[in-house]
Amino acid sequence: MKPLFTLATLALLAGCGADGPPVAPSQAAATGLAATGQVQVGVTGGN
């Protein structure tokens, strides 16, 4: 059981940062998608 735990721990550590260092959202590549509009939340009703 101990060798399996060691192997799993090493696999998890090896997976950390496998895709490179983190990138701030402002520096991330643009996806080509944009969301625009207006949202209103509330309750309306007549008397």
C-alpha positions, -999 to +999 in steps of 0.1 A: +000+000+000+029+024+008+045+021-027+011+028-043+006+059-021+041+071-030+034+066-067+001+084-065+017+113-047+045+116-073+019+115-101-001+143-086+030+164-080+042+158-116+008+170-129+010+203-111+020+230-136+021+206-165+007+232-188+031+259-178+030+287-153-003+305-145-013+334-168-032+364-156-066+368-174-055+401-190-025+383-206-045+352-217-052+348-254-085+362-266-111+335-272-130+355-298-162+355-277-178+386-262-207+389-239-225+423-239-259+434-227-278+446-197-293+426-168-320+439-146-331+420-115-361+429-094-398+425-088-424+446-105-461+445-101-492+467-104-515+477-075 
